[in-house]
Each structure stands twice: as structure tokens, then as C-alpha cells.
Amino acid sequence: MSGQIDLVFEPKSLSMALVNARLSYRLSLTNVTDAPVGPVSIACDIISAHASLSPGEQLLFGGEMVEPQHHFDSLVPGDTVSLTSELLIPIAAILPVRSGDARLFVPLARFHITVRDAERAPLISTRVFVVGEKPDQLWERLKPIRIDLGPRTFSRIGQREITASA
């Protein structure tokens, strides 16, 4: 969140099971101002990137998430809070991308951050990250997750932030 909160998203593992895909992650927030901020709430979800969805459907929240999953009363200047959590998506909700015989999942982890302040209007920011297998070479792109090989856990995963243009 530009100017007030620095957010760092670290995916830890992605497990594909028979019913759900589960993304384990660490989230760190730092108050980069010289004044306390808060309360801070974060709503988050995971969806699959797919050509059948508009950029707005993929990168922006449409109000479907009303309950925040994470909440902090206040962050003092320079303070960092970290948490670990999980995001779930039903396997049936994944829109696979086909590449030859392979079926691929391109996860998008979305975080909607709201910072409320009694003296100002709420500051709202959405951050979206594509998640994938880390490449063998640093200059290569993240690899999509294969979902056609049965249940498995991917532990060599990384992220890249996607910026939403208006």
C-alpha cells in the first residue's frame, strides 16, 4: 500500500488434492510512516488466471469478499507484523489452461487491504500475485502448476506481482 503499508507476500507451498488446492503463505506488513496506522484489514482469495476472464475479473475484487481474513488493530511506525495462513480453491473452480496434453493452473493470489483512520477516509489497495513453480534459471518465468498429474505438493514456488492498470 503505497505510502503507508509495505506488504510482502511469500508463497511457501501449493498442494493439489482431490477436492481443493491449498496455497500456504507468509504475509508481512510494515508501517512505513511516522505515525500509527490502523485498524488494518485484509481480505484475500485465490483464483485461476484464464483467457475467458476479463482483466478486471482477475485483478480486481468485485465486492464478493465482505469478511476480512486478517485484522490488525494498529501498526506503530516501523512495526512489522507477519502471519502464516492458507488460501483454498476447489479443484472444480480451477479454469485450466491447456498446453498440448497438459492441463495447467495459473494461480492468482489477491489481497484487498483496507486501512481505516478516524481522521481520514479509508485507504484501500488491491495487490495481485501470480504464483508458480520457480524456474531452473533465474531469468526464466514462473512455470504454471500442472493439475493433470494427480495430487501432489509443490514446494519450489515463487510469485510475481501483477499491477492492475486502470
NORNORLIN-V350271 format. One record per residue. N is the residue number from 1. RES is the residue in one small letter. PHI is phi as a letter, one per 20 degrees, with the letter a starting at -180 (NA if undefined). OMEGA is omega in whole degrees, -180 to 180 (NA if undefined). D_CENTER is the distance of its C-alpha to the mean C-alpha in Angstrom with 1 decimal. Layout:
[[N	RES	PHI	OMEGA	D_CENTER] [N	RES	PHI	OMEGA	D_CENTER]]
This chain:
[[1	m	NA	-172	13.9] [2	s	g	173	17.0] [3	g	n	-177	20.0] [4	q	c	-174	19.1] [5	i	c	172	15.9] [6	d	e	-178	14.4] [7	l	d	176	10.8] [8	v	c	180	10.1] [9	f	d	179	7.1] [10	e	c	175	9.1] [11	p	f	-178	8.5] [12	k	d	178	11.9] [13	s	a	176	12.9] [14	l	c	-180	12.4] [15	s	d	175	15.4] [16	m	d	178	16.9] [17	a	d	-178	19.6] [18	l	f	-175	22.0] [19	v	d	-175	20.3] [20	n	c	164	16.5] [21	a	d	-175	13.8] [22	r	c	177	12.2] [23	l	d	175	9.2] [24	s	e	-176	10.4] [25	y	b	171	8.8] [26	r	d	179	10.2] [27	l	c	178	9.3] [28	s	c	178	12.3] [29	l	c	179	13.6] [30	t	c	174	17.0] [31	n	e	-177	19.5] [32	v	d	179	20.9] [33	t	d	177	23.7] [34	d	d	179	27.2] [35	a	c	176	26.9] [36	p	f	174	25.1] [37	v	c	177	22.1] [38	g	p	5	21.0] [39	p	f	-180	20.4] [40	v	d	175	16.7] [41	s	c	-179	14.5] [42	i	c	170	10.7] [43	a	e	-178	9.9] [44	c	b	176	6.6] [45	d	b	176	6.6] [46	i	c	176	6.4] [47	i	c	176	9.1] [48	s	d	174	11.2] [49	a	f	-179	12.2] [50	h	a	-179	16.0] [51	a	f	-180	19.0] [52	s	f	179	20.1] [53	l	d	177	17.3] [54	s	f	175	17.9] [55	p	g	178	15.6] [56	g	f	178	15.5] [57	e	f	-177	14.5] [58	q	e	-171	11.5] [59	l	d	-177	10.4] [60	l	c	176	11.7] [61	f	e	179	11.9] [62	g	e	-180	15.5] [63	g	n	-178	16.1] [64	e	f	180	15.5] [65	m	d	-177	13.7] [66	v	e	-178	16.4] [67	e	e	177	15.9] [68	p	f	178	13.6] [69	q	e	-178	12.4] [70	h	c	-178	13.0] [71	h	b	175	16.0] [72	f	c	-179	18.1] [73	d	f	-177	21.6] [74	s	a	172	22.0] [75	l	c	178	21.2] [76	v	f	-178	24.3] [77	p	g	179	24.7] [78	g	m	-178	23.3] [79	d	f	176	21.8] [80	t	c	172	18.6] [81	v	d	178	16.9] [82	s	c	177	14.7] [83	l	b	172	13.5] [84	t	d	-178	12.5] [85	s	b	-179	11.1] [86	e	c	171	10.1] [87	l	d	-180	8.4] [88	l	d	170	11.2] [89	i	c	176	12.2] [90	p	f	178	16.0] [91	i	g	-179	17.4] [92	a	f	-179	19.5] [93	a	e	180	16.6] [94	i	f	175	15.4] [95	l	e	-175	17.1] [96	p	f	172	18.4] [97	v	e	-179	19.4] [98	r	e	175	22.9] [99	s	c	-173	24.3] [100	g	m	178	27.8] [101	d	e	-176	28.0] [102	a	e	172	24.4] [103	r	d	-172	21.6] [104	l	d	177	18.2] [105	f	d	176	14.6] [106	v	d	-176	12.1] [107	p	f	171	8.6] [108	l	d	175	6.1] [109	a	e	-176	2.5] [110	r	d	-180	3.8] [111	f	c	-180	5.3] [112	h	d	-173	9.0] [113	i	d	177	11.3] [114	t	c	176	15.0] [115	v	d	-180	17.7] [116	r	d	-180	21.1] [117	d	b	-177	24.4] [118	a	f	-175	27.8] [119	e	e	-176	29.3] [120	r	c	174	26.8] [121	a	f	179	24.7] [122	p	g	173	21.1] [123	l	e	-175	18.7] [124	i	c	179	15.5] [125	s	b	174	12.6] [126	t	d	177	9.5] [127	r	d	-177	7.1] [128	v	c	-179	5.5] [129	f	c	171	5.1] [130	v	e	-179	7.5] [131	v	d	178	8.1] [132	g	a	177	11.8] [133	e	f	177	15.0] [134	k	f	179	16.3] [135	p	f	177	19.4] [136	d	f	180	22.9] [137	q	d	-176	23.5] [138	l	g	-177	21.5] [139	w	e	-180	22.3] [140	e	e	180	21.0] [141	r	e	172	17.8] [142	l	f	179	15.1] [143	k	e	175	16.6] [144	p	f	-179	15.3] [145	i	e	177	15.5] [146	r	f	-180	19.0] [147	i	d	-178	19.3] [148	d	e	-178	23.1] [149	l	d	177	24.1] [150	g	n	-179	23.7] [151	p	g	179	21.8] [152	r	a	177	20.5] [153	t	c	177	18.1] [154	f	d	-179	16.4] [155	s	d	176	16.4] [156	r	e	-179	16.6] [157	i	d	179	13.0] [158	g	c	-179	11.4] [159	q	b	173	8.9] [160	r	b	-180	9.9] [161	e	f	176	8.8] [162	i	d	178	10.1] [163	t	e	180	12.3] [164	a	e	176	13.5] [165	s	e	-175	17.3] [166	a	f	NA	19.4]]
